[in-house]
């Protein structure tokens, strides 16, 4: 089950609001995708190509650059900066915050369910549109399917947006209790909590009729009750004795659907999304007489809170001043900032066109500055008497490991301006 996201599968956490209207898109996957999205492909420097050249292996599958970055395919929008993340699998490093958190969750399920849950953390991130969307009932006109939101390898293949992409396959293979952890990919904004590659865990449990027949509840109520009990226990395992509350919400693949929130550090924190699996999913995968529950959580989101990590980019750092602070099995060791290098802000204004999207802008900026870009933020916009709309974005450059020089920042900003103008076809002001 995918982790909730306002732009994707959790349109509202307010139970009083109905599911949002479907957003009409152009005919899905036309022969040639919208040209603005093609023009938004980040600049592929020789250094970036060289860094991404080597093939990687995930779950026994070898993935070469040409398998993911297809420059001649008009349906491909995957840059080298994204390919370079495949195979790194931070969640499989036992002394990394994400690996520590994953193993802590594993320990909870092993202790409470006697090892019944099968664990998968090395599944290939290249999946079909059917796996990523159709198998989990994402509507054909849902915004998450657009080129603006998802990385397309070709017209039928994407980099998975959520670990739910493996749900149907595992059900068909006969698994009834499983946890799936992996790297997932989404075109997204740039700030301290968003990154185009992050990590999720999916949990899934199937019940047979004999498990609820003597409970006095129907299958759906029984599954929902067990789900809440299981996840409340998990929250206590991770955060201690905290106050909790359940919020009704909406997902395409569960009904009823919930979000679990905890009161932590003087505020309510959303921990995960979950629900009782839609019967259509079970029926489509040979489980007609069963009910099931599913949950999804984002590892970075929880790890940033548990370890006091202030910037999501730090998870990708190889700086020993970061990596040496964490040890296998030690959850919640508080990160100690090793230095605070100054940011450099650059503003850029331009007249937008009808095809402009902020995600495309962020892809261009990230394609040039990589992890040296800390934030891209809209600070001003207006429409003139001719109906032309201007946006002004403030770009914050900051390294987490060293001070940036004026020369390299100016060079980056110059390249960003040039690429934004050329690839997004906007008029700089």
LUMMAR-555895 format. One record per residue (C-alpha): x, y, z; residue number from 1; residue in three letters. Coordinates in Angstrom, 3 decimals. Example, Ala and Ser with C-alpha at 12.3 -4.5 7.8 and 13.67 -1.06 7.14 Angstrom:
R        px        py        pz  pos  code
R    12.300    -4.500     7.800    1   Ala
R    13.670    -1.060     7.140    2   Ser
END
This chain:
R        px        py        pz  pos  code
R     0.000     0.000     0.000    1   Unk
R     1.400     3.370    -0.985    2   Unk
R     2.391     5.928     1.598    3   Unk
R    -0.151     8.777     1.635    4   Unk
R     0.637    11.771    -0.511    5   Unk
R    -1.622    14.741    -1.052    6   Unk
R    -0.727    14.907    -4.706    7   Unk
R    -1.297    11.229    -5.269    8   Unk
R    -3.329     8.735    -3.296    9   Unk
R    -4.442    10.624    -0.187   10   Unk
R    -6.450    13.543    -1.523   11   Unk
R    -7.961    14.302     1.857   12   Unk
R    -7.585    13.290     5.469   13   Unk
R   -10.929    14.906     6.296   14   Unk
R   -13.594    12.190     6.669   15   Unk
R   -16.315    14.699     5.831   16   Unk
R   -14.999    15.171     2.333   17   Unk
R   -15.868    12.695    -0.439   18   Unk
R   -13.189    11.286    -2.736   19   Unk
R   -11.927    14.005    -5.088   20   Unk
R   -13.191    14.234    -8.645   21   Unk
R   -11.026    12.544   -11.202   22   Unk
R    -8.776    14.946   -13.006   23   Unk
R    -9.144    14.647   -16.770   24   Unk
R    -5.816    14.214   -18.525   25   Unk
R    -4.988    14.187   -22.193   26   Unk
R    -5.447    10.750   -23.755   27   Unk
R    -3.189     8.713   -21.508   28   Unk
R     0.159     7.770   -22.962   29   Unk
R    -0.157     9.322   -26.411   30   Unk
R     2.367     8.271   -29.090   31   Unk
R     4.385    11.327   -28.153   32   Unk
R     4.098    12.731   -24.610   33   Unk
R     3.569    16.454   -23.986   34   Unk
R     6.549    18.259   -25.464   35   Unk
R     7.159    20.393   -22.385   36   Unk
R     7.913    17.255   -20.423   37   Unk
R    10.454    16.137   -22.998   38   Unk
R    12.092    19.517   -23.020   39   Unk
R    12.297    19.335   -19.250   40   Unk
R    14.767    16.452   -19.433   41   Unk
R    17.761    17.524   -17.308   42   Unk
R    21.069    18.331   -18.941   43   Unk
R    23.144    15.165   -19.288   44   Unk
R    26.698    16.215   -18.617   45   Unk
R    29.610    13.932   -19.423   46   Unk
R    30.321    13.605   -15.710   47   Unk
R    26.763    12.505   -14.981   48   Unk
R    26.807     9.973   -17.805   49   Unk
R    30.109     8.552   -16.626   50   Unk
R    28.866     8.265   -13.056   51   Unk
R    25.801     6.341   -14.197   52   Unk
R    27.523     4.146   -16.770   53   Unk
R    28.041     0.976   -14.737   54   Unk
R    25.270    -1.623   -14.647   55   Unk
R    23.752    -2.427   -11.254   56   Unk
R    22.111    -5.591    -9.982   57   Unk
R    18.868    -5.636    -8.009   58   Unk
R    17.276    -8.914    -6.972   59   Unk
R    19.318   -10.828    -9.510   60   Unk
R    18.325    -8.465   -12.335   61   Unk
R    21.110    -6.524   -14.031   62   Unk
R    20.066    -2.996   -14.936   63   Unk
R    22.228    -0.962   -17.302   64   Unk
R    21.907     2.732   -17.981   65   Unk
R    20.474     2.097   -21.441   66   Unk
R    17.706     0.036   -19.820   67   Unk
R    16.484     3.082   -17.899   68   Unk
R    17.750     6.254   -19.604   69   Unk
R    16.522     5.967   -23.190   70   Unk
R    17.396     9.265   -24.768   71   Unk
R    15.885     8.358   -28.142   72   Unk
R    12.568     7.176   -26.696   73   Unk
R    10.065    10.071   -26.638   74   Unk
R     8.176     8.430   -23.763   75   Unk
R    11.250     8.302   -21.490   76   Unk
R    11.756    11.023   -18.867   77   Unk
R    14.351     9.401   -16.581   78   Unk
R    17.538    11.454   -16.031   79   Unk
R    20.950    10.134   -15.071   80   Unk
R    20.543    11.612   -11.588   81   Unk
R    17.714     9.129   -11.016   82   Unk
R    19.414     6.150   -12.621   83   Unk
R    22.381     6.716   -10.312   84   Unk
R    20.151     5.939    -7.297   85   Unk
R    19.090     2.488    -8.525   86   Unk
R    20.908    -0.274    -6.731   87   Unk
R    22.115     1.834    -3.801   88   Unk
R    19.387     0.316    -1.583   89   Unk
R    19.967     2.366     1.549   90   Unk
R    17.304     0.291     3.316   91   Unk
R    19.540    -2.794     3.141   92   Unk
R    22.422    -1.160     5.032   93   Unk
R    22.175    -2.301     8.637   94   Unk
R    24.082     0.684    10.043   95   Unk
R    22.140     3.281     8.038   96   Unk
R    19.137     5.041     9.642   97   Unk
R    16.784     3.547     7.041   98   Unk
R    18.169     0.037     7.516   99   Unk
R    18.010     0.400    11.300  100   Unk
R    14.367     1.471    11.086  101   Unk
R    13.477    -1.323     8.643  102   Unk
R    15.042    -3.961    10.898  103   Unk
R    13.284    -2.529    13.968  104   Unk
R     9.937    -2.948    12.181  105   Unk
R    10.957    -6.465    11.153  106   Unk
R    11.689    -7.261    14.806  107   Unk
R     8.204    -6.156    15.809  108   Unk
R     6.504    -8.418    13.274  109   Unk
R     8.816   -11.355    14.051  110   Unk
R     8.095   -11.035    17.764  111   Unk
R     4.334   -10.661    17.445  112   Unk
R     3.630   -12.959    14.502  113   Unk
R     6.179   -15.759    14.988  114   Unk
R     7.932   -15.106    11.708  115   Unk
R     4.743   -15.482     9.639  116   Unk
R     5.499   -12.407     7.554  117   Unk
R     7.655   -13.009     4.488  118   Unk
R    10.081   -10.165     3.860  119   Unk
R    11.077    -8.778     0.471  120   Unk
R    13.571    -5.937     0.192  121   Unk
R    15.376    -6.634    -3.075  122   Unk
R    12.660    -6.523    -5.744  123   Unk
R    13.412    -4.810    -9.055  124   Unk
R    12.155    -1.175    -9.165  125   Unk
R    11.311    -1.367   -12.884  126   Unk
R     7.662    -2.369   -13.113  127   Unk
R     4.885    -2.313   -15.661  128   Unk
R     2.078     0.226   -15.762  129   Unk
R    -0.238    -2.646   -14.875  130   Unk
R     1.737    -3.460   -11.727  131   Unk
R     2.155     0.131   -10.633  132   Unk
R    -1.343     1.425   -11.350  133   Unk
R    -3.901    -1.058   -12.685  134   Unk
R    -3.294    -3.851   -10.163  135   Unk
R    -3.956    -1.470    -7.258  136   Unk
R    -6.991     0.164    -8.894  137   Unk
R    -5.504     3.584    -9.585  138   Unk
R    -8.007     5.183   -12.020  139   Unk
R    -6.931     5.540   -15.641  140   Unk
R    -7.296     9.325   -15.432  141   Unk
R    -5.584     9.751   -12.044  142   Unk
R    -3.030    12.551   -11.933  143   Unk
R    -0.347    10.200   -10.572  144   Unk
R    -0.129     8.526   -13.993  145   Unk
R     1.026    11.692   -15.721  146   Unk
R     4.532    12.270   -17.051  147   Unk
R     4.702    15.214   -14.695  148   Unk
R     4.502    12.943   -11.631  149   Unk
R     6.018     9.597   -12.635  150   Unk
R     9.304     8.465   -14.195  151   Unk
R     8.546     6.568   -17.394  152   Unk
R    11.164     4.210   -18.798  153   Unk
R     8.994     3.646   -21.860  154   Unk
R     5.296     3.662   -22.705  155   Unk
R     4.643     0.507   -20.675  156   Unk
R     7.295     0.630   -17.939  157   Unk
R     7.876     2.965   -14.988  158   Unk
R    10.114     3.252   -11.964  159   Unk
R     7.755     2.135    -9.219  160   Unk
R     5.986     4.944    -7.374  161   Unk
R     5.203     2.733    -4.394  162   Unk
R     5.997    -0.713    -3.043  163   Unk
R     2.342    -1.631    -3.684  164   Unk
R     3.452    -2.353    -7.241  165   Unk
R     4.420    -5.876    -6.085  166   Unk
R     1.234    -6.617    -4.187  167   Unk
R    -0.660    -8.534    -6.880  168   Unk
R     2.343   -10.599    -7.917  169   Unk
R     3.002   -11.736    -4.348  170   Unk
R    -0.662   -12.622    -3.846  171   Unk
R    -0.639   -14.714    -7.004  172   Unk
R     2.501   -16.449    -5.766  173   Unk
R     0.572   -17.595    -2.694  174   Unk
R     1.882   -15.196    -0.054  175   Unk
R    -0.636   -14.198     2.609  176   Unk
R     1.578   -12.274     5.075  177   Unk
R     4.327   -10.069     3.652  178   Unk
R     6.408    -6.937     4.091  179   Unk
R     7.890    -5.259     1.016  180   Unk
R    10.571    -2.604     1.389  181   Unk
R    12.241    -0.731    -1.439  182   Unk
R    13.286     2.451    -3.156  183   Unk
R    10.463     4.284    -4.946  184   Unk
R    10.567     7.175    -7.400  185   Unk
R     8.419    10.263    -7.985  186   Unk
R     9.003    13.538    -9.752  187   Unk
R     8.588    16.018    -6.950  188   Unk
R     9.373    19.405    -5.480  189   Unk
R    12.706    20.310    -3.879  190   Unk
R    12.855    21.047    -0.164  191   Unk
R    14.126    19.490     3.066  192   Unk
R    11.491    16.733     3.149  193   Unk
R    11.049    15.844    -0.551  194   Unk
R    13.385    13.869    -2.787  195   Unk
R    12.725    12.095    -6.099  196   Unk
R    13.913     8.761    -4.684  197   Unk
R    12.826     7.593    -1.246  198   Unk
R    11.954     4.348     0.536  199   Unk
R     8.691     2.707     1.542  200   Unk
R     7.498    -0.362     3.390  201   Unk
R     4.280    -2.171     2.483  202   Unk
R     2.593    -4.564     4.877  203   Unk
R    -0.115    -7.014     3.814  204   Unk
R    -2.115    -9.708     5.612  205   Unk
R    -4.810   -12.034     4.242  206   Unk
R    -7.530   -13.621     6.410  207   Unk
R    -9.557   -16.733     5.592  208   Unk
R   -13.257   -17.026     6.589  209   Unk
R   -12.565   -19.378     9.503  210   Unk
R   -10.485   -16.647    11.180  211   Unk
R   -13.421   -14.263    11.608  212   Unk
R   -16.418   -16.643    11.600  213   Unk
R   -16.579   -16.909    15.407  214   Unk
R   -15.749   -13.261    16.108  215   Unk
R   -19.259   -11.838    15.782  216   Unk
R   -17.950    -9.461    13.114  217   Unk
R   -18.012    -9.569     9.344  218   Unk
R   -14.730    -9.970     7.489  219   Unk
R   -14.209    -6.257     6.850  220   Unk
R   -14.787    -5.251    10.472  221   Unk
R   -12.550    -8.074    11.691  222   Unk
R    -9.699    -7.073     9.357  223   Unk
R   -10.032    -3.398    10.312  224   Unk
R    -9.914    -4.236    14.020  225   Unk
R    -6.847    -6.434    13.615  226   Unk
R    -5.145    -3.805    11.447  227   Unk
R    -5.583    -1.068    14.030  228   Unk
R    -4.401    -3.290    16.872  229   Unk
R    -1.318    -4.329    14.857  230   Unk
R    -0.340    -0.811    13.869  231   Unk
R    -0.953     0.700    17.289  232   Unk
R     1.483    -1.897    18.579  233   Unk
R     3.988    -0.947    15.895  234   Unk
R     3.706     2.747    16.772  235   Unk
R     4.401     1.967    20.449  236   Unk
R     7.349    -0.195    19.386  237   Unk
R     8.860     2.739    17.478  238   Unk
R     7.833     5.772    19.533  239   Unk
R     6.999     4.480    23.011  240   Unk
R     3.819     5.220    24.937  241   Unk
R     2.364     7.977    22.791  242   Unk
R    -1.177     9.249    22.304  243   Unk
R    -2.704     8.041    19.017  244   Unk
R    -5.712     8.793    16.870  245   Unk
R    -7.228     7.322    13.719  246   Unk
R    -8.358     9.539    10.849  247   Unk
R   -10.686     8.311     8.116  248   Unk
R    -9.328     8.978     4.639  249   Unk
R    -9.538     7.773     1.031  250   Unk
R    -7.301     5.518    -1.070  251   Unk
R    -8.279     3.807    -4.343  252   Unk
R    -7.112     0.396    -3.107  253   Unk
R    -8.611     0.150     0.409  254   Unk
R   -12.067     0.618     1.899  255   Unk
R   -12.360     1.651     4.665  256   Unk
R    -9.106     3.610     4.721  257   Unk
R    -7.317     5.213     7.660  258   Unk
R    -4.314     7.273     8.652  259   Unk
R    -2.626     6.746    12.013  260   Unk
R    -1.403     9.862    13.800  261   Unk
R     0.581    10.104    17.033  262   Unk
R     1.110    13.045    19.362  263   Unk
R     4.856    13.469    19.301  264   Unk
R     7.078    16.406    20.224  265   Unk
R     4.046    18.632    20.885  266   Unk
R     2.367    18.015    17.539  267   Unk
R     0.283    15.446    15.688  268   Unk
R     2.429    13.394    13.310  269   Unk
R     1.048    11.249    10.504  270   Unk
R     2.770     7.864    10.770  271   Unk
R     1.235     5.782     7.996  272   Unk
R    -1.760     5.080     5.756  273   Unk
R    -3.675     1.814     5.762  274   Unk
R    -7.004     0.133     5.198  275   Unk
R    -8.979    -2.982     4.360  276   Unk
R    -8.025    -4.134     0.871  277   Unk
R   -10.614    -3.659    -1.866  278   Unk
R   -12.241    -6.996    -2.678  279   Unk
R   -11.572    -6.490    -6.377  280   Unk
R    -7.828    -6.772    -5.751  281   Unk
R    -8.243   -10.032    -3.874  282   Unk
R   -10.663   -11.419    -6.459  283   Unk
R    -8.313   -10.545    -9.316  284   Unk
R    -5.536   -12.498    -7.630  285   Unk
R    -7.305   -15.698    -6.629  286   Unk
R    -8.492   -14.716    -3.138  287   Unk
R   -12.244   -14.386    -3.692  288   Unk
R   -13.351   -15.637    -0.253  289   Unk
R   -10.739   -13.739     1.747  290   Unk
R   -10.367   -10.314     3.286  291   Unk
R    -7.079    -8.505     3.849  292   Unk
R    -5.481    -5.398     5.254  293   Unk
R    -2.588    -3.337     3.964  294   Unk
R    -0.472    -0.476     5.253  295   Unk
R     2.251     1.710     3.793  296   Unk
R     4.809     3.931     5.463  297   Unk
R     7.660     6.130     4.316  298   Unk
R    10.962     5.226     5.960  299   Unk
R    12.546     8.660     5.492  300   Unk
R     9.565    10.423     7.019  301   Unk
R     9.777     8.387    10.222  302   Unk
R    13.568     8.258    10.343  303   Unk
R    13.840    12.042    10.122  304   Unk
R    11.731    12.271    13.278  305   Unk
R    13.281     9.365    15.180  306   Unk
R    16.894    10.342    14.438  307   Unk
R    16.418    14.149    14.309  308   Unk
R    17.696    14.323    10.721  309   Unk
R    16.838    17.808     9.387  310   Unk
R    17.344    17.335     5.634  311   Unk
R    16.318    14.358     3.486  312   Unk
R    19.470    14.726     1.358  313   Unk
R    21.578    13.585     4.319  314   Unk
R    20.359    10.005     3.887  315   Unk
R    22.400     9.849     0.663  316   Unk
R    25.568    11.277     2.177  317   Unk
R    28.779     9.235     2.299  318   Unk
R    30.416    11.759     4.613  319   Unk
R    31.822     9.826     7.593  320   Unk
R    30.721    12.639     9.875  321   Unk
R    27.185    11.483     9.055  322   Unk
R    27.546     7.740     8.541  323   Unk
R    29.680     7.160    11.654  324   Unk
R    26.894     8.408    13.939  325   Unk
R    24.662     5.366    13.385  326   Unk
R    25.071     1.739    14.406  327   Unk
R    23.144    -1.458    13.705  328   Unk
R    20.252    -2.006    16.079  329   Unk
R    20.356     1.445    17.683  330   Unk
R    17.079     3.177    16.851  331   Unk
R    16.628     6.826    17.676  332   Unk
R    20.249     7.926    18.120  333   Unk
R    19.957    11.687    17.667  334   Unk
R    21.896    13.102    14.747  335   Unk
R    24.479    15.708    15.729  336   Unk
R    25.019    18.332    12.998  337   Unk
R    28.691    18.411    12.151  338   Unk
R    28.530    21.905    10.659  339   Unk
R    26.122    24.350     9.097  340   Unk
R    27.384    25.741     5.844  341   Unk
R    25.765    28.957     4.614  342   Unk
R    23.147    28.848     1.847  343   Unk
R    23.307    30.966    -1.270  344   Unk
R    20.042    32.255    -2.712  345   Unk
R    19.460    33.028    -6.371  346   Unk
R    16.185    34.360    -7.763  347   Unk
R    14.927    33.643   -11.256  348   Unk
R    11.853    35.201   -12.904  349   Unk
R    10.215    34.199   -16.165  350   Unk
R     6.954    34.283   -18.099  351   Unk
R     5.462    30.795   -18.018  352   Unk
R     3.625    28.993   -20.824  353   Unk
R     0.632    26.641   -20.683  354   Unk
R     2.871    23.569   -20.448  355   Unk
R     4.969    24.804   -17.535  356   Unk
R     4.931    22.767   -14.306  357   Unk
R     6.957    23.186   -11.156  358   Unk
R     8.010    19.531   -11.225  359   Unk
R     9.642    20.094   -14.617  360   Unk
R    11.479    23.110   -13.258  361   Unk
R    12.747    21.086   -10.308  362   Unk
R    13.953    18.326   -12.629  363   Unk
R    16.000    20.836   -14.623  364   Unk
R    17.485    22.437   -11.501  365   Unk
R    18.303    19.092    -9.908  366   Unk
R    19.771    17.822   -13.172  367   Unk
R    22.371    20.597   -13.014  368   Unk
R    22.922    21.184    -9.294  369   Unk
R    22.226    17.672    -7.990  370   Unk
R    22.153    17.520    -4.202  371   Unk
R    23.661    20.997    -3.963  372   Unk
R    20.182    22.439    -4.439  373   Unk
R    18.377    22.668    -1.103  374   Unk
R    15.078    24.249    -2.101  375   Unk
R    13.182    25.661    -5.050  376   Unk
R    10.391    27.935    -3.843  377   Unk
R     7.846    30.106    -5.629  378   Unk
R     8.088    33.532    -3.966  379   Unk
R     6.042    35.702    -6.336  380   Unk
R     3.664    35.476    -9.270  381   Unk
R     1.422    37.868   -11.139  382   Unk
R    -0.540    38.147   -14.377  383   Unk
R    -0.240    41.281   -16.502  384   Unk
R    -2.916    43.040   -18.565  385   Unk
R    -2.026    40.911   -21.589  386   Unk
R    -2.814    37.746   -19.654  387   Unk
R     0.834    36.680   -19.341  388   Unk
R     1.785    35.073   -16.009  389   Unk
R     5.177    35.563   -14.393  390   Unk
R     6.703    33.325   -11.726  391   Unk
R     9.663    34.185    -9.537  392   Unk
R    11.460    31.246    -7.912  393   Unk
R    14.090    31.435    -5.203  394   Unk
R    16.712    28.690    -5.486  395   Unk
R    18.700    27.862    -2.356  396   Unk
R    22.083    26.243    -2.951  397   Unk
R    23.780    24.643     0.040  398   Unk
R    26.166    21.746     0.487  399   Unk
R    25.826    19.650     3.620  400   Unk
R    29.547    18.877     3.583  401   Unk
R    31.446    22.014     2.518  402   Unk
R    31.212    25.700     1.674  403   Unk
R    30.293    26.460    -1.901  404   Unk
R    32.363    29.009    -3.802  405   Unk
R    30.891    32.052    -5.517  406   Unk
R    32.276    30.813    -8.817  407   Unk
R    30.577    27.423    -8.767  408   Unk
R    27.263    28.873    -7.570  409   Unk
R    27.299    31.480   -10.328  410   Unk
R    28.171    28.810   -12.886  411   Unk
R    25.323    26.593   -11.696  412   Unk
R    22.836    29.429   -11.755  413   Unk
R    23.921    30.443   -15.253  414   Unk
R    23.459    26.860   -16.455  415   Unk
R    20.101    26.621   -14.720  416   Unk
R    18.853    29.785   -16.401  417   Unk
R    20.024    28.583   -19.781  418   Unk
R    18.464    25.129   -19.416  419   Unk
R    15.195    26.474   -18.016  420   Unk
R    14.876    28.803   -20.984  421   Unk
R    15.849    26.193   -23.572  422   Unk
R    14.087    23.132   -22.201  423   Unk
R    10.951    24.641   -20.672  424   Unk
R    10.582    27.291   -23.369  425   Unk
R     9.881    30.072   -20.903  426   Unk
R    10.855    33.718   -21.349  427   Unk
R    13.298    34.901   -18.722  428   Unk
R    12.717    38.342   -17.222  429   Unk
END
